[in-house]
Amino acid sequence: MNLKILDLFCGAGGAAAGYFQGFSEAGFTVEVTGVDINSQPRYPFNFCQGDALEFFDKYEHEFDFLHASTPCQKHSVLKAVAEKEYPCFIEATRCRFKATGKPYCIENVVGAPLEFPITLCGLNFGIPMHGHRLFECRPIILSPPPCQTNLKTQKCGRKPEETRLLARPAGHFAGLAIYRQAMGVPGMTQSEIAQCIPPAFTRWIAGQMLNQLSNFDIYNRL
C-alpha cells in the first residue's frame, strides 16, 4: 500500500515525521515530499525549495494526502510586538485542498482562521510542554480531551526546571537538549524547533484520519 504525502510550508519536518510514523505503522509504504521557500538542509524526506502553492498547482495530482503548515506570523501573539504586516496563506491553501477532494490537514496557531479545527497540546501526548496548536482536518476528526495539569509553565527564556512545564519554544530559548528530547526532534537546531510541531501531533492525526478515510480514493486504489 503506497501513500504519497505533500507537505507544504514544511519547515524542518516535524509534521512530516509524525505522518511518516503514523501511516507506516498502519502498513503504508510512505513517501513524503516537503516544499518550502527557505532551504531546509535537515528535512528528513524528499525536499523541494520553492513557492509552496506554485508547486501544488503543478504537482498536486501526484499526491494522496495533503498537509500545510502555513506561516503563522499573521496570527501569532508576537505580531503586535513586530509591528509588521504579514501575509496569510490559509484561504488560498484551503481552496486548493478542498478542490482536490483529497484528505488534508492545515496547521496553525491559536487564533488563525481555520474551519472547525481540533486543538492539540503537548500534554495530550505526555510531552511536558503547554502549547496549543490548531489543525483543520478533512475528513473532520474530534479533539482529544482538554489538557489538564497543576504544574506551572516555565517563563520563556528561563532555563527549564523539572517542577515546571516547558514553555512553547520561541526565539533563543534555553535548554535546547531538553526540548529536543521532549519534542522528539533530536536533529533539529534551535531555530528549527522554534518553528516546528512535535511529530507526536501528526502521528496521532494520521491514526485518527485513517478511521475516516474509507470513502476516499486513497483506499479505492489499494
Buried (B, 14 or more C-beta within 10 A) or exposed (E): EEBBBBBBBBBBBBBBBBBBBBBBEEEBEBBBBBBBEEEBEEBBBBBBEEEBBEBBEEEBEEBBBBBBBBBBBBBBEEBEEEEEEEEBBBEBBBEBBEEBEBBBBBBBBBEBBBEEBBBBBBBBBEBBBBBBBBBBBBBEBEBBEEBEEEEEBBEEEEEBEEEBBBBBBBEEBBBBEBBBEBBBBEEBEBEBBBBBBBBBBBBBBBBBBBEBBEEBEBEEEE
